[in-house]
Amino acid sequence: MNQEIHVVTGATGRTGLALCAELHGRGHYVRALYNRGDQVIPFLKQYADEVISADITSPSSVGAALEGAGYVYHLAGVVSIASKMDANIQAVNIDGTKNVIDACLASGVKRLVYTGTVHTLPFSDTTSVLREIPRFDPEAVAGPYAISKAIASNMVLDAVKTRGLDAVIGMPSGIVGGFELKRSNFGQMVVDVAERRLPVSITGRYDFVDVRDVAKALADLADKGVSGESYILSGHILPVKELVAISARAAGVKPPALCLPLGFVKLFAGIAEAIALARGQTLTFTPYALKVLGDNCNFSHEKITALTGYTPRPLSEALKDQVEFYFEVYKKNLQKAKQ
């Protein structure tokens, strides 16, 4: 094989799928890694030259999957808005990242592009502009997901400094858009709006970014990023009420008429989380999620823009894509799986 191999971990997640499509569109040879239990492999195959099952928590499995790789994009992870750390977050987000780092060094990859998160950025107020920092402090952030990603991001930076790894970190904000075959937390909310299952909206806001912009940025960082540096991949700040309204328009339905204050919803968030966990449902409005919607989200993407010309698309396009993807791709694939 003359082409360099681009390996994507977590390829069946929304960003993983979008990245495979981006790399495939650039003419790269794509090796997509998936968890054995995933059910979206037929869809993934249209964007990958190889589709391989790999257990991110197993050093030997990761080592075999990365053999011969030129570039590795590590996206596999547990994205959680739960209130408590669990063994799965530790095993995948922290131990899994160590396995990927070790395998990259053993196989001699040219570059590791690690997907971190803006949730690892500390802040002291709700108005300051948040930019990249040289190192992450797990004790300065809240929530098990942010803590695990801060620890893992530091592991990547330490490997650059002490072990000779060439690596960069991309830090997306809240990702929305198409390619979602596995329900995310905000994705579930958009689906509930489209299916008219969301009776109320809430106040609060956050920075959201189109998945296509994130995928393009990660691919660009493989070529242009500076080793040992991190780059914020943010989009636009949008109130939740407006996100719900845009999603409703895209689905051709009316948005919820009632909008509840964030503080009021927080009173019942703990109970709602416990019920969702007991029923095995996708979490939406947990205490941690509601805290995020009231926190500072003034993320600056000036650094990646100066490097690559990164310009985030309007969120109306991303949410329209997400709703259309849900009705035109996700539901059809679900129906086929049941047949």
C-alpha positions in Angstrom: 0.0 0.0 0.0 1.4 3.4 -1.1 -1.1 5.6 0.7 -0.6 6.5 4.3 -3.2 5.1 6.7 -5.4 7.5 8.6 -6.8 5.7 11.7 -10.0 7.1 13.4 -10.9 5.7 16.8 -14.5 6.1 17.8 -15.5 6.1 14.2 -19.2 5.3 14.8 -19.8 8.5 16.8 -21.1 11.6 15.2 -17.7 13.3 15.0 -16.0 10.1 14.0 -18.3 9.5 11.1 -18.0 13.1 9.9 -14.2 12.9 10.2 -14.1 9.6 8.2 -16.2 11.3 5.5 -13.9 14.4 5.5 -10.7 12.3 5.3 -12.3 10.1 2.6 -13.2 13.2 0.6 -9.6 14.3 0.7 -8.5 11.1 -0.9 -6.9 9.6 2.3 -6.9 5.9 3.1 -9.2 5.6 6.1 -9.1 2.8 8.7 -12.2 3.2 11.0 -12.2 1.6 14.4 -15.4 0.7 16.1 -16.6 -1.0 19.2 -17.8 -4.6 18.6 -21.3 -3.8 20.0 -21.9 -1.0 17.5 -24.7 -1.5 15.0 -23.9 1.2 12.4 -21.1 -0.6 10.5 -22.8 -0.7 7.0 -23.2 3.1 7.1 -19.6 3.6 8.1 -18.2 1.4 5.3 -19.0 4.1 2.7 -16.5 6.4 4.3 -13.7 3.9 5.2 -11.3 1.6 3.3 -11.0 -0.6 6.4 -13.5 -1.1 9.2 -11.9 -2.8 12.2 -13.3 -3.8 15.6 -11.0 -2.7 18.4 -11.3 -2.5 22.2 -9.9 0.8 23.2 -9.4 -0.5 26.8 -7.2 -3.3 25.6 -3.5 -2.4 24.8 -3.0 -5.4 22.5 -6.2 -4.6 20.6 -5.3 -1.0 20.1 -1.7 -1.9 19.2 -2.9 -4.2 16.4 -5.4 -1.7 15.1 -2.8 1.1 14.8 -0.2 -1.1 13.1 1.1 0.7 10.0 -0.7 3.9 10.7 0.6 7.2 9.5 -1.9 9.5 11.3 -4.2 8.6 14.3 -7.3 10.6 15.3 -8.3 9.6 18.7 -12.0 10.4 19.2 -13.2 7.3 21.1 -14.5 8.3 24.5 -17.4 8.3 26.9 -19.2 11.7 26.7 -21.2 12.0 29.9 -23.3 14.7 31.6 -23.8 12.3 34.6 -23.0 13.6 38.0 -20.7 10.8 39.1 -17.5 9.2 37.7 -17.9 5.6 36.8 -15.5 2.8 35.8 -16.4 3.1 32.1 -15.3 6.8 31.9 -12.0 5.9 33.6 -11.4 2.9 31.4 -12.2 4.6 28.1 -11.3 8.2 28.5 -8.2 7.9 30.6 -6.8 4.3 30.3 -7.9 4.1 26.7 -6.0 7.3 25.8 -2.9 5.9 27.5 -3.3 2.8 25.3 -3.5 4.9 22.1 -0.5 7.0 23.1 1.6 3.8 23.7 0.4 2.3 20.5 1.2 5.5 18.5 4.8 5.5 19.9 5.2 1.8 19.3 4.1 2.0 15.7 5.9 5.2 14.9 2.9 7.3 13.7 3.7 10.7 12.3 1.0 12.5 14.3 -1.7 11.9 16.9 -4.7 14.3 16.7 -6.4 14.0 20.1 -10.0 15.3 20.5 -10.3 17.0 23.9 -13.0 19.4 25.0 -13.6 23.0 26.0 -15.0 21.6 29.2 -11.4 21.3 30.4 -11.0 25.1 30.5 -11.3 26.6 33.9 -13.0 30.0 34.4 -13.8 32.4 37.3 -16.6 34.4 35.8 -19.2 34.3 33.0 -17.9 37.1 30.8 -14.2 36.5 30.2 -13.0 35.2 26.8 -11.7 31.7 27.2 -8.6 30.7 25.3 -6.2 27.8 25.1 -4.1 27.0 28.2 -0.7 25.3 28.3 -1.8 22.6 30.8 -5.0 21.3 32.3 -6.0 21.1 35.9 -8.5 18.3 36.7 -9.3 20.0 40.1 -10.3 23.2 38.4 -13.1 21.8 36.4 -16.5 20.1 37.3 -18.0 16.9 36.2 -16.5 13.4 35.6 -16.3 13.9 31.9 -14.3 17.2 32.1 -12.1 15.7 34.8 -11.3 12.6 32.7 -10.6 14.6 29.6 -8.3 17.0 31.5 -6.3 14.1 32.8 -6.1 12.5 29.3 -5.2 15.8 27.7 -2.3 16.2 30.1 -1.2 12.6 29.3 -1.0 13.6 25.6 1.0 16.8 26.4 3.4 14.8 28.7 4.0 12.3 26.0 5.0 15.1 23.6 7.4 16.6 26.1 9.0 13.4 27.5 8.4 10.6 25.0 8.9 12.2 21.7 5.2 11.9 20.6 4.0 14.3 17.8 0.5 15.3 18.9 -2.0 18.1 18.8 -5.3 18.6 20.6 -8.5 19.8 19.2 -11.1 21.1 21.7 -14.7 21.3 20.3 -17.5 23.0 22.1 -21.0 21.5 21.9 -21.2 19.5 18.7 -24.4 19.5 16.6 -25.3 18.6 13.0 -25.7 15.4 11.0 -24.0 12.1 11.1 -25.6 11.2 14.4 -26.4 7.5 14.4 -25.8 7.2 18.1 -27.9 9.6 20.3 -26.0 12.3 22.2 -27.5 14.3 25.0 -28.3 17.4 23.0 -29.0 15.2 20.0 -31.8 13.5 22.1 -33.2 16.9 22.9 -33.3 17.9 19.2 -35.0 14.5 18.4 -37.5 15.1 21.1 -38.3 18.5 19.6 -38.7 17.0 16.1 -40.9 14.3 17.4 -42.9 16.7 19.5 -42.0 14.9 22.8 -40.4 18.0 24.5 -43.2 19.8 26.3 -41.1 22.8 27.5 -38.0 24.7 26.7 -35.5 26.1 29.2 -33.4 29.2 29.5 -29.6 29.1 29.4 -27.1 29.1 26.5 -24.1 27.4 25.2 -21.6 27.5 22.3 -22.4 25.0 19.6 -20.4 24.0 16.5 -21.3 22.2 13.3 -19.8 18.6 13.3 -18.5 19.3 9.7 -16.5 22.2 10.9 -15.0 20.1 13.7 -14.1 17.3 11.3 -12.5 19.7 8.9 -10.5 21.3 11.7 -9.2 17.9 13.0 -8.1 16.9 9.5 -6.4 20.3 9.1 -4.6 19.9 12.4 -3.0 16.7 11.2 -1.2 18.8 8.6 -0.9 22.2 10.1 -1.1 22.0 13.9 1.9 22.6 16.0 2.9 19.6 18.1 2.2 20.1 21.8 -0.4 22.8 21.2 -4.2 22.7 21.7 -6.8 24.5 19.6 -10.4 25.5 20.5 -12.9 24.5 17.9 -15.9 26.6 18.9 -18.9 27.9 16.9 -21.6 30.3 18.0 -23.3 31.0 21.3 -27.0 30.1 21.1 -29.7 30.2 23.7 -31.3 26.9 24.3 -34.8 28.3 23.5 -33.5 29.4 20.1 -31.9 26.0 19.5 -35.2 24.4 20.2 -37.1 26.9 17.9 -34.7 26.3 15.0 -34.9 22.5 15.4 -38.7 22.8 15.4 -38.8 24.8 12.2 -36.5 22.4 10.5 -38.8 19.5 11.5 -41.9 21.5 10.5 -43.4 21.5 14.0 -44.3 24.1 16.6 -41.8 24.6 19.4 -42.8 24.3 23.0 -44.8 27.3 24.1 -43.5 27.2 27.7 -39.9 28.2 28.6 -38.8 27.4 32.2 -36.1 29.3 34.0 -32.8 27.4 34.4 -32.9 27.9 38.2 -36.4 26.3 38.5 -35.4 23.3 36.4 -32.3 22.7 38.5 -34.6 21.9 41.5 -35.8 18.7 39.7 -32.7 17.8 37.7 -31.3 15.3 40.2 -34.6 13.4 40.3 -34.8 13.5 36.5 -31.3 12.1 36.2 -32.0 9.3 38.7 -35.2 8.3 36.8 -33.4 8.4 33.4 -30.5 6.2 34.7 -33.0 3.7 36.2 -34.8 3.4 32.9 -31.6 3.3 30.8 -32.6 6.5 28.9 -30.3 9.1 27.4 -29.6 11.8 29.9 -30.7 15.3 29.0 -31.3 17.8 31.8 -28.9 16.7 34.6 -27.5 18.9 37.3 -24.2 19.0 35.4 -25.8 19.8 32.1 -27.8 22.7 33.6 -24.7 24.0 35.3 -22.9 24.1 31.9 -25.8 26.1 30.4 -25.3 28.8 33.0 -21.5 28.8 32.9 -19.1 30.8 30.8 -19.1 29.7 27.1 -17.2 32.6 25.5 -14.7 30.3 23.7 -12.4 31.9 21.3 -11.4 30.1 18.1 -8.9 32.8 17.0 -6.0 30.4 17.2 -7.3 27.8 14.8 -8.7 30.5 12.6 -5.3 32.1 12.3 -3.7 28.8 11.5 -6.2 27.3 9.0 -8.8 29.9 8.2 -11.4 28.1 10.3 -14.8 29.7 10.0 -17.8 28.0 11.7 -21.0 27.7 9.7 -24.3 29.2 10.9 -26.0 26.9 13.5 -29.2 27.0 11.5 -27.5 24.9 8.9 -26.2 22.5 11.4 -29.5 21.9 13.1 -31.3 21.6 9.8 -28.8 18.9 8.9 -29.3 17.2 12.2 -33.1 17.0 11.8 -32.9 15.9 8.2 -30.3 13.3 9.0 -32.5 11.9 11.8 -35.6 11.5 9.5 -33.8 10.6 6.3 -31.0 8.4 7.5 -31.3 7.4 11.2 -34.9 6.3 11.2 -34.5 4.4 7.9 -31.4 2.6 9.3 -33.3 1.8 12.4 -36.2 0.3 10.5 -33.8 -1.9 8.4 -32.1 -3.1 11.6 -35.5 -4.3 12.9 -36.4 -6.2 9.7 
